[in-house]
């Protein structure tokens, strides 16, 4: 499975390792579902670290910023 998924896994680690290092040191202070279908969600850690996850198949605009499908 490593050979088939290596690009996906290494890209994931490049993007998420820095975020995880910060997030695990802080309490989750807020969580919200942003879309009616519950596929766009926002998590906040501490006072200034947040992530918006778009699990849908459509673009989602949050506070003027476009979040692409499958994008975090």
N, C-alpha and C positions, 0 to 999 in steps of 0.2 A: 504494500500500500504506500510505503514511503516514496518509491519511484513515481508513482502516479500522482501523488499529492504534494510532492516536495515544493513546487513553486507556490502553491496555495498556502502551505504551512509556513514557509519562510517569509512570505509577504505578510501574513498574519502576525508573525512575531515582530517584524520590523515596525508595524503600525501599533500593535497593542502592548508590547513590552514597556515602552516609556509611560504609557497611560496607566498600566497596572502597577508600576512602581509607585506612582503618585497616589492612585486610588486606594491601594491596600493600607496606606498609612493614614487614611481619613475615614471618618464615619459617613455612611450614606445619609445625607440630610434631606433628600427629596426624591420622589419618584412620581412620574406622571405619565398617563396614557394620553397621547396628543391627537390621536385620530379615532374616529367612531368605530372603525374595524379593529382597533387595539393593536395595529401593526406598526405604529410609530410611537416610540416611547422615549422618555427623557429620564436620566438618572443624574443626580447631583451629589458630589462628594465634597464635604467641607463647605467652604464659602465660595470657592472659585473654580472648581473642576466639574465639568458637566459633559455628558455625552448624549447624543440623540441617535437612536437606532431606527432605521427605516427597513423593516422586514417586509414591506409591501412590494408591489410590482410597479408603483407609480412614483413620480416625483412628489415631494412634500415640501412645502415652504413653511419655515418656522422663523419668526421674527426677521423676515426679509431674506433669509438665507435658504437656498435650495438644498435639500437633502435627497440625493439620488437613491433609487431602490437598491437595497443590499449594501448601502453605505452607512457607515457609522461616523 
